[in-house]
Amino acid sequence: MEEQKKRMCHELARLVESALIDEVELAPKPGLVDPFNTGAHTDMDHQLFLLSAKTLTPYFEEMAQAAWLTPMTQTLRESIAAIGRRAEVAMLAATKGINTHKGAIWALGLFVSAVSSQYSRKQALFFPEIFSDIKTLVSFEDRQTTVDDSSHGARVKRTYGGLGAFGEAAAGYPHVQIALADFYGREERSTTQKRLHMLLAIIASLEDTCILYRSDKAVLSRMQHLAGLANQSKLPNQAFTELHTFCLTQQVSPGGSADLLAASLFLLSLEDKVTPPILIHRIHIHPIEKK
């Protein structure tokens, strides 16, 4: 059992790393860094994201190990949070202070923990239960830290309300479910096309705090509208081009959407990259209507 734990947790962490790399290498993305341009960013590029992703891998493995054979409890919540804080310190040290993956540490830390917990206890994965387990996990308070009211997310929440990163997790990651529904429901052979459509599905619905922090509700609404239009037909299309141009002229980047895309790619990778194969149950992944 100990050997299985070591092998499986290592593999899960590598899948998280691959998901982060797949996200940054997906191109072209509106306002986001890819291998060919830096989108709306002036302080980060493709190579910096690769360095950051690889820096974080040991911490995701540590989270998976902490969750192995462990149900969703207060103790696990605080263990994962402590590892996540150390991961953020390591990220900022590697990137010289640039926040490349803070949101991804939170989201993918929760997902890798829930997956490790469920697989180790049941030798199978049930996607709806992963989302439910995360809701349970974040319902426990992290007593070892204080809320940072100066963070970008906290400032946006005070101004505009909305879910934010914590609220998205507490709701069971509805926008990851939206992305998965788009993937499973789309008749398209191109992996790049399907992944871009997943991203657009997220942008079209998410109140992305990265956008709101650098702009306002009007800019967010315009981006959501263009993403929704672009997602209706094969890419590239006029709305997709307009969305790219709009991100650059407004200097906004849907970074929160990118984090959720990476989490979605991680879940998809479990279906065909894990050895030995996991029994996957992915029923009940249906589109969630925007309220």
C-alpha positions as a printed Julia matrix, in Angstrom:
291×3 Matrix{Float64}:
   0.0    0.0     0.0
   2.85   2.4     0.8
   4.4    1.79   -2.61
   1.06   2.44   -4.31
   0.71   5.68   -2.36
   4.15   6.87   -3.38
   3.65   5.97   -7.04
   0.13   7.34   -7.32
   0.76  10.63   -5.52
   3.82  11.23   -7.7
   1.77  10.55  -10.83
  -1.07  12.83   -9.73
   1.4   15.66   -9.12
   2.89  15.14  -12.57
  -0.59  15.33  -14.07
  -1.15  18.64  -12.29
   2.13  19.91  -13.69
   1.11  18.77  -17.17
  -2.27  20.49  -16.82
  -0.58  23.78  -15.89
   1.79  23.44  -18.84
  -1.01  22.48  -21.23
  -2.91  25.6   -20.16
  -0.04  28.0   -20.8
   0.89  26.29  -24.08
  -2.65  26.49  -25.44
  -2.73  29.14  -28.16
  -4.02  31.58  -29.11
  -5.71  32.64  -25.86
  -7.33  36.05  -25.35
  -5.25  38.2   -23.02
  -3.29  35.26  -21.63
   0.33  34.13  -21.91
   1.11  31.45  -24.5
   4.32  30.33  -26.28
   3.98  33.07  -28.92
   3.03  36.19  -26.95
   2.45  37.5   -23.45
  -1.17  38.58  -23.96
  -2.07  41.55  -21.76
   0.93  40.93  -19.47
   4.21  42.82  -19.38
   5.8   41.06  -16.41
   5.56  37.38  -17.35
   6.07  35.05  -20.28
   5.81  31.41  -21.34
   9.15  30.38  -19.83
   8.28  31.9   -16.48
   5.05  29.87  -16.36
   6.96  26.67  -17.16
   9.43  27.39  -14.36
   6.57  28.1   -11.95
   4.68  24.92  -12.86
   7.72  22.73  -12.3
   8.52  24.5    -9.02
   5.07  23.65   -7.67
   5.05  19.94   -8.52
   6.59  18.68   -5.24
   3.99  20.61   -3.26
   1.1   19.09   -5.19
   2.64  15.67   -4.53
   2.81  16.52   -0.83
  -0.88  17.5    -0.88
  -1.8   14.22   -2.55
   0.15  12.33    0.1
  -1.57  14.24    2.91
  -4.99  13.31    1.47
  -4.21   9.63    0.87
  -6.71   7.43    2.74
  -7.99  10.57    4.45
 -11.61  11.81    4.32
 -12.5   15.5     4.08
 -11.79  16.83    7.59
 -10.66  19.93    9.44
  -7.2   18.41    9.83
  -6.85  17.76    6.09
  -8.12  21.26    5.28
  -5.42  22.83    7.42
  -2.71  20.46    6.19
  -3.45  21.31    2.56
  -3.58  25.02    3.35
  -0.19  24.93    5.07
   1.37  23.16    2.1
  -0.28  25.66   -0.22
   1.26  28.59    1.65
   4.71  27.04    1.32
   4.04  26.42   -2.37
   3.2   30.1    -2.85
   6.44  31.15   -1.16
   8.39  28.8    -3.44
   6.58  30.11   -6.53
   7.33  33.75   -5.69
  10.97  32.91   -4.98
  11.3   31.14   -8.34
   9.56  33.92  -10.3
  11.2   36.8    -8.39
   7.91  37.97   -6.97
   5.63  37.47   -9.99
   2.28  35.83   -9.25
   2.04  33.19  -11.95
   0.0   30.47  -10.22
  -1.44  31.64   -6.91
  -5.0   30.85   -8.02
  -3.9   27.53   -9.47
  -2.25  26.5    -6.2
  -5.62  26.95   -4.5
  -7.77  25.24   -7.13
  -5.48  22.39   -8.13
  -4.43  21.82   -4.54
  -8.06  21.11   -3.71
  -8.58  18.91   -6.76
  -5.44  16.81   -6.32
  -6.31  16.32   -2.66
  -9.91  15.28   -3.37
  -8.79  12.92   -6.13
  -6.09  11.31   -3.98
  -8.5   10.88   -1.09
 -11.26   9.33   -3.16
  -9.06   7.04   -5.24
  -7.1    5.71   -2.26
 -10.28   4.89   -0.36
 -12.44   3.59   -3.23
 -10.08   2.65   -6.09
 -12.39   4.61   -8.39
 -13.26   8.2    -9.18
 -16.75   9.66   -9.38
 -16.52  13.18  -10.79
 -19.62  14.58   -9.02
 -18.24  13.28   -5.71
 -14.96  15.11   -6.33
 -16.86  18.38   -6.53
 -18.9   17.47   -3.47
 -15.78  16.52   -1.5
 -14.2   19.88   -2.28
 -17.32  21.68   -1.04
 -17.01  19.72    2.19
 -13.28  20.36    2.53
 -13.52  24.14    2.18
 -16.44  24.27    4.6
 -13.87  23.75    7.36
 -12.16  26.91    8.53
  -8.41  27.22    8.15
  -7.63  28.27   11.71
  -3.92  28.68   11.0
  -4.25  31.77    8.82
  -6.07  35.07    8.67
  -8.04  36.49    5.77
  -5.95  38.85    3.62
  -8.27  41.8     3.07
  -5.65  43.45    0.86
  -5.58  40.65   -1.74
  -6.86  41.33   -5.25
  -9.72  38.88   -4.76
 -10.77  40.43   -1.46
 -10.78  43.93   -2.93
 -12.9   42.81   -5.88
 -15.35  40.99   -3.63
 -15.82  44.1    -1.49
 -16.54  46.18   -4.59
 -18.53  43.81   -6.77
 -19.51  40.78   -4.67
 -19.51  37.48   -6.56
 -18.03  34.11   -5.71
 -14.29  34.72   -5.96
 -11.82  31.84   -5.69
 -13.12  30.65   -2.32
 -16.76  30.94   -3.34
 -16.11  28.98   -6.53
 -14.65  26.13   -4.46
 -17.42  26.34   -1.86
 -19.97  26.01   -4.68
 -18.29  22.86   -5.99
 -16.49  24.48   -8.92
 -19.49  25.09  -11.19
 -17.28  26.58  -13.91
 -15.08  23.51  -14.08
 -18.3   21.56  -14.54
 -19.29  23.98  -17.32
 -15.93  23.4   -19.04
 -16.26  19.63  -18.78
 -19.8   19.76  -20.13
 -18.55  21.75  -23.11
 -15.76  19.24  -23.72
 -17.97  16.16  -23.52
 -20.78  17.74  -25.52
 -18.75  19.11  -28.41
 -18.31  17.14  -31.64
 -14.81  18.29  -32.46
 -11.67  16.26  -33.12
  -9.06  18.95  -32.59
  -7.74  18.94  -29.03
  -6.7   22.58  -29.34
 -10.17  23.6   -30.5
 -11.87  21.71  -27.69
  -9.61  23.24  -25.06
 -10.11  26.75  -26.43
 -13.88  26.2   -26.34
 -13.59  25.06  -22.71
 -11.79  28.31  -21.9
 -14.43  30.37  -23.7
 -17.21  28.54  -21.86
 -15.6   29.53  -18.56
 -14.95  33.16  -19.55
 -18.53  33.54  -20.8
 -19.96  32.76  -17.36
 -17.3   33.43  -14.7
 -17.1   36.71  -12.79
 -13.35  36.6   -13.18
 -11.72  38.6   -10.37
  -8.55  39.04  -12.46
 -10.62  40.97  -15.0
 -12.56  42.97  -12.4
  -9.41  43.92  -10.49
  -7.95  45.62  -13.55
 -11.18  46.97  -15.03
 -14.88  47.04  -14.14
 -18.22  45.31  -14.66
 -18.69  46.8   -18.13
 -15.41  45.32  -19.35
 -16.25  41.96  -17.78
 -19.7   41.93  -19.38
 -18.23  42.7   -22.79
 -15.7   39.9   -22.45
 -18.37  37.46  -21.33
 -20.55  38.43  -24.29
 -17.75  38.04  -26.84
 -16.63  34.72  -25.31
 -20.18  33.39  -25.49
 -20.48  34.39  -29.15
 -17.06  32.97  -30.01
 -17.96  29.68  -28.37
 -20.88  29.11  -30.75
 -18.83  28.24  -33.84
 -15.49  26.92  -35.05
 -12.44  28.96  -34.1
 -11.1   31.4   -35.03
 -14.17  33.48  -35.73
 -15.01  37.19  -35.65
 -16.05  37.27  -32.0
 -12.87  35.4   -31.0
 -10.74  37.95  -32.83
 -12.69  40.79  -31.22
 -12.15  39.25  -27.8
  -8.38  39.11  -28.39
  -8.31  42.76  -29.48
 -10.51  43.85  -26.58
  -8.24  42.18  -24.01
  -5.21  43.95  -25.44
  -6.83  47.39  -25.71
  -8.23  47.13  -22.17
  -5.08  45.42  -20.83
  -7.08  42.71  -19.08
  -6.41  39.01  -18.75
  -8.87  36.28  -17.68
  -6.42  34.71  -15.25
  -9.09  33.16  -13.04
 -10.57  31.44  -16.07
  -7.14  30.08  -16.96
  -6.78  28.54  -13.5
 -10.15  26.81  -13.86
  -9.21  25.57  -17.32
  -6.06  23.99  -15.84
  -8.19  22.28  -13.18
 -10.51  21.0   -15.9
  -7.58  19.66  -17.92
  -6.3   17.87  -14.83
  -9.61  16.05  -14.39
  -9.69  15.1   -18.07
  -6.15  13.72  -17.86
  -7.22  11.22  -15.21
  -9.25   9.31  -17.78
  -6.38   8.13  -19.94
  -3.04   8.91  -18.28
  -3.2    7.25  -14.88
  -1.66   3.8   -14.42
  -3.12   1.44  -13.49
  -6.31   2.75  -15.13
  -8.86   4.3   -12.79
 -12.53   3.5   -13.05
 -13.99   6.9   -13.92
 -17.61   7.87  -13.39
 -18.36  11.19  -15.04
 -22.15  11.17  -15.27
 -24.21  14.21  -14.29
 -21.75  16.68  -15.81
 -24.32  18.99  -17.37
 -24.09  22.64  -18.38
 -24.95  25.01  -15.55
 -27.06  27.94  -16.61
 -25.72  31.37  -15.74
 -27.96  33.09  -13.21
